[in-house]
Amino acid sequence: MDITGLSPEVVLFLLATGFVAAFVDSVAGGGGLISLPALLLTGLPPSLALGTNKVAGTMCSMTSTISFLRSGKVDRILVAWLFPLTFFGAALGAYTVRHIPPEFLKPLVVVLLIIVAIYTLLKKNWGSRSTYAGMDYKTGLFSAIAAVVLGYYDGFFGPGTGSFLIFAFLMLGFDFVVAAGNAKVLNFASNIAAVFTFIWLNSVNYVYGLTMGLAMILGAIAGSRLAIRSGTTYVRPLFICVTGLLVGKQLWDLIK
């Protein structure tokens, strides 16, 4: 397969799917549900598609991070402390996946995503306003553990990382929009670590990744701006929908 050039049809396909994936991912995570299958449909082998998807996804998370930071919808002090922890966790997870297959995690991930979705549905006003009272020993310990563990999970396996990060920040008392903003910053950290690993392993198609990534920048700008402008009324239902789709995807993989 010639991976140095793209036909007009493939370019349009990557641009369209990249935009939609980033639009969703910039708010609720789960963009990989769209972008990774799209890359596989172009004919890329799975190992190459994973690394290429991370390149595009990093461009998306970087753009979302900038948008949320500019809007003030990020707790800068908290995420500045958690960023290196998430990066370290993701780098360790990416290293581990070379030695241990991550498939055994799928049943556990399905259960956890179901719990996240049900808990969010039952607590109807959860995340409508911020109750975060600042950092103390308890919240600091919880934040640090969540940052390392979810960073490790993203580097090792990945599906649902955005949903789990948002859920963790909701548990701390943030509203949905700030929780999404904080989550995107940490997701950016884990993406950087994963990209470095895939580049080191020579598992990236830069032509496909950068093409999709350009569309993801535009999708991330549109999605994050809509989230910031519309607030919880938009973010909460999208978060629940994406989490539900992630559950369905993981169940389908298990059944297959």
N, C-alpha and C positions, 0 to 999 in steps of 0.2 A: 504493500500500500504506500502510495506517495503521500507523506505527511508534511511535505514542504509547501504544498499549494492547496487552495480550497476552491471548489466550484462555487458559482454564485448561489446555487441552491443550498449548499452546506453553510455558506456564510449567513444567508438569511435565516436559516434554521437555528444556528448558534446564537445569532443576535436576538431573535424572538424569544427563544427559550431562556436565554441568559437574562433578558429584561424581566420576564415574568418571575423567574426564580429569585432574582435579587429583590424584586418588589415585595414578595412575600417574606423572604429571609431577613430583610432589613428590619422587620418588625417582630416577627414571631419565630424566626428560625425555620428550618425545614426546607430551605431552598434546594438542598441536595436531592430532595425527592424529584425535582424537575431537571436540574442541571446534569446530574450523573447519568440517569437513563438517556438523556439527550446525547451526551458524549458517546455512550455505548452504541447508540443507534447510528452514529456516523461511521462506525466500524473500528473505533479504537479498542484495543484489547483492554480488559479490566484493569490490569496493573498500571497501564499508561493513563487510562481514563481517571483513575483515582487521583493521581498526581496532578493531572491537567485540571481536574475539577477544583483541587485545592488552590491552584494558582488563580483561577477565576474567582473562587470564593473569597480569597484574601483581598482581592480588589474590591469586592462587594463589602466585606466587613470593614475595610479601611474607610470606604466612602460613608457608610452608615455611622461609623464612629465619629468621623469629622462632623457630620450633620447633627448628631445628637450633642456633641460637645459644643458646637456653635450655638445651639438652641438653649443651652444650660440644663438639658435634661439628663445630666450625668453627675453622679457624686464623684467629683474629680479626686478628692483626697482618698476615698475608699478604693477606687479602681486603680489609682497610682500605686497603692500598696499591694493590691492583689494581682496586678498585671504580671510581674516577674514570677509569681507563684504559679499562675496559670501556664505561663510559657515553659517553666521548668517541668510541670506536670505533663504537658503535651509532648515535650521533647522526650521525656522518659517513656511515655506511652508509645510514641512512634518507634522508639528503639526496641521496646518490648515486643511489638507486633511482628518484628522480624524473627522472633524465636518462639512465640506462642500464638497459635491461631485464635482469633477473637470470637469464633462462632459460638462458643459456649455461653457468651453473654446475651445472646438474642432472647431466650425466654425471660431472663431477669429484666431486660430492657422493656419488654412488652408489659410486664407486670407494673414496673415503675411508671411507665407512661400512662397506663390506665389509671393508676392512683392519682397522678398529676391531673389528668383530665376530670376525674370524678370530684376530686377535692375542689378544683376551680369552679366546676359547675354548681356544687352544693353551696359554696360561699359566694353568693350572688354579688355582694357589695365589696368583695375582697379586691384590693388593688384600685378601688375607685378614688381613694385619697391616701396620702402618705402618712404613716404613723411612725416612721423611722425616727428614733430619738438620739441617734448618734452612736459612736463606737464605745463599747465597754468590753470587759474581758470576755463575756459570753458571746456577744455578736462578733468580736474580733476572732475568736477561736472558730466559730461556725463559718465565718467568711473565709478564713485561711484554709480550713479543711475542704470546703466546697470548691475553692479556686484550684487547689492542687488535684483533688479527685476528679473534678469535671474536666480539667485540662488533660489529665492522664487519660480519661475516658475518650476525649475527642481525638487524641493522638493514637489511641489503641484501637478504637472501634468507630465512634462518631455519631451515629444516628440519634437525633433528639437532643444533642448538646445544647442548642439554643433554647429549647423548651425547659430543660433542666436548669440552665443558668437563670432564666427569667423566674422560674419557680423559686429558686434559692433566694433571689433578691426580693421577691414578694414575701417570703417567709421572714425577711428582715424588716418588713414594714413599708417598703417602697410602693408607690403606685405603679400601675402597669407601664406607663410611658417611661418613667425613670428606670424601672426594672429592665425594660427592653434596651434602653440606652446603656446602662451598666453592663448588661449581658453582651451587647455588641462589642464593647471595648475588650472584654475578656475573650470573646470569641476571636477577635482579631489577634490577640496574643497567641492563642492555641493554633490558629491558622498559620501564623508566621513560622512557628516551630515545625509544623507539619510540612510546610512548603520547603523549608531548608532540608528536611529529611528526604523528601521526594526528589529534590534536585540532586542531592548527594547520591541517591540511588539511581539517578538517570532515568526517572520515571515520569517525565513531563514532556508533553507536546506543546511547545511554546506558541506555535501558530494558532492552534485550536484554543488554547487557554487564554491568550491575550485577546483573541477575537471575541470569545464569549465574555471575557472580563470587561471589555469596553462597554458592552451592553449592560453588564451587571452594575457598572458605575452609574449609568443613567437610571436603571431600575431601583437601585439603592437610594438615590437622591429623591426620586418620586415617592417611594414607599415610606422613607423616614420622614419626609416633609408632611405627608398625609397623616402619619401617626402623631407627629408633634402637634399638628393643627387640630386633628379630630379627637385626640386624647383616648381615654379608656373605652369610650363607646365603640371605637374602631379596633383597638388593640386586643381587648379581651375576647371578642368573638373570633377574631382571626387566630389568636393563640389557641383557643379551644379546637378550632377546625384543623389547624396544622397538627396539633397533638393527636387528634383523632386519626388523621391521615397517616401519621407516623406509626400509630398502633396497627392500623390496617396493613401497612407495608411490611412491618416486622412479622405480623401473623402470616401474611402471604408467603414470606420467605421461609418461615418455619414449616408451613404446610407443604411447600415445594420440596 
